[in-house]
Amino acid sequence: MEGRLINPSSGLPDAKLSPVADSSVLQIWGGHPLHGHVKISGAKNSALVIMAGTLLCSGDCHIRNVPLLVDVDRMGQVLSALGVSVKRNGDILDINASKITSSKAPYELVTQLRASFFAIGPILARLGVAQMPLPGGCAIGARPVDLHVRGLQAMGAEVQIEHGICNAYVPRKNRRLKGAKIYLDIPSVGATETLMMAATLAEGETIIENAAREPEVVDLANFCIAMGAKIQGAGTSTIIIDGVPKLHSIDYTIIPDRIEAGTFLVAGAITRSDILLSPVVPEHLVPVIAKLREIGVPIVEEAPDSLRLLPAERLVAADIETMPHPGFPTDMQAPFMALLAIAEGDSLINETVFENRLRHASELNRLGADIRVKGNTAFVRGVPLLSGAPVIGTDLRAAAALVVAGLAANGKTTIQGLRYLDRGYDRLDLKLLELGAKIQRLPAAGADPEVAPTTINPEASISS
């Protein structure tokens, strides 16, 4: 029977899925310090690619610490459309891809989730044929997708793009890809993951040079190794994969989300709070912690998997340049812009990873920030305080930045665009509520109250 993604049975509120999230807003009454412990969920970017990686295995995959996100739900729908059994119980996914009934992922799902394109590697490795719509209407000339395609071609696949569909097949009699030496023009995370997954079942040795080094790439490699894959060098710029005929069942736990942890650290910093975060992997947060300390925020490693953030006496300006890991993560650029908006002095933020990723600057200016943007550089002049206003999140991390800013702003901030926020943060508003934030989610039509909530709804709480 075709699998389906079922709702968690933990009794916790479900993530707000579209179109509900599109019709709701967050209201935040700022100026209240946070306090307490926040539990960090599993990494979104690990969960999505590991879900795709289960296609490599013909047995049961028991995946733990899976965050409750819109994107995870969508990836589950993609797998189900391929004939894979996907069942959820709390933060655990049970996936069985023993019977893949289709090699073609549905257009309407893939175009909503760029990460679903990564499944082309494991589908091709398992079946010898794959049909994958280009993600988000992306043209093949875009470098990230081009890297996927050229890598698969180097491994012996025939690839054609027709009417927005990437058609790939292996012409060899045994339908198996073959090992190859692949150099990536840029250290693309998606291409590294796609090609590493494809290589696990290929004949011979595959070497990926200039590979991405992100912790999520390492997490995927460890997942595949636990299934019997032979992978060396994950976390370095050269990954070596010796293909094996098949992979076996697995029980695996996803790493904590370093971007969620970083966002809570910035939320604590901007509100001058005392909060404890766990579980975390401090090594994954080195550039974030270093930059926060430069700004003046005390952070203590209380245990190997927990961090305590203490109130800063003063926040001072700092410059940021985003870089591939182990540099400063692009996904933390927007929340840090909110923090630097109230730091003393002038800061410069240079976004080198993605184009058009500074649109949140104009929304932060609505809250009273003083930010000028030229190209991919933002000039931030610190102001004494921010003031609440209606704002709109234009992408996932931009929405998070507005939440962070709203926590510090005087008065009420109303945030639209929650469909982006819920793609990447596991019940962010409820976690902030338990830390003492004055925050609530309301239908857009009913977002009128001028008085902040004074109590936490016990039914909406999250065990920390």
Secondary structure, DSSP 8 states (H G I E B T S, - for coil): --------SSSS-----TTTGGGEEEEEE-----EEEEE--B-HHHHHHHHHHGGGBSSEEEEES----HHHHHHHHHHHHTT-EEEEETTEEEEE-S----SB--HHHHTT-GGGGGGHHHHHHHHSEEEEE-GGG--TTSHHHHHHHHHHHHTT-EEEEETTEEEEE--STT---B--EEE-SS--HHHHHHHHHHHHTSBSEEEEES----HHHHHHHHHHHHTT-EEE-TTSSEEEEE--S-B--EEEE--B-HHHHHHHHHHHHHTT-EEEEES--GGGGHHHHHHHHHHT--EEEEETTEEEE---S--B---EEB-STTSB-GGGHHHHHHHHTTSBSEEEEE--S-SS--THHHHHHHTT-EEEEETTEEEEE--S--B--EEE--SHHHHHHHHHHHHHSBSEEEEE-HHHHHHHSSSHHHHHHHTT-EEEEEEGGG----S---S--GGG----
